[in-house]
Amino acid sequence: MSGLILPTNLVAPAARGSVASARTCRQCRHHAVEAGDVVCRRFPPQVTVVLVPQAAPRVGQLAPQPFATFPPVVPEHVCGEFAEIVR
């Protein structure tokens, strides 16, 4: 994109030429794997309300059903909340 300036720490490692300095979600201590998805656990889960059809005797009616999930992330993308894994 013309005129877009990105800070050096947000540029992909291939564009910078240094793979060692990349701070990806996979390398962050806040990432976790849930049901095959990589998620970020830096902040509390996000709550989403979905309207779900009801069973008999309320057929045709919808009831709110809350779901709480951590946001999915791409392991290779740059992590904006990077925290090194302490071992």
C-alpha positions, 0 to 999 in steps of 0.5 A, spaced: 500 500 500 502 506 498 504 511 503 503 506 509 509 506 514 510 500 518 514 500 525 520 495 524 517 490 529 511 489 525 514 487 519 514 480 517 521 477 518 522 475 511 521 482 509 526 484 514 531 479 513 531 476 520 528 470 522 531 470 529 527 477 531 520 475 529 515 475 534 510 471 532 503 468 536 507 461 536 512 464 540 508 468 545 507 465 552 499 467 551 498 462 545 494 455 546 491 450 542 484 448 543 480 443 539 485 444 533 485 452 533 491 456 536 488 461 540 490 467 544 489 467 552 492 474 553 485 477 555 479 474 557 474 470 553 470 474 548 462 472 549 458 472 543 450 471 544 447 466 538 439 465 538 438 458 538 432 454 536 428 451 541 425 444 542 418 442 543 414 445 546 417 452 544 418 450 536 419 456 532 422 460 538 429 462 539 433 463 545 439 467 547 445 462 548 452 465 550 458 462 548 465 464 551 471 463 546 478 466 546 480 469 539 483 464 534 490 467 531 494 465 526 501 462 529 505 465 523 502 472 524 506 478 528 504 478 535 501 485 538 501 482 545 508 478 545 511 475 551 516 471 551 516 464 554 519 463 560 522 456 562 
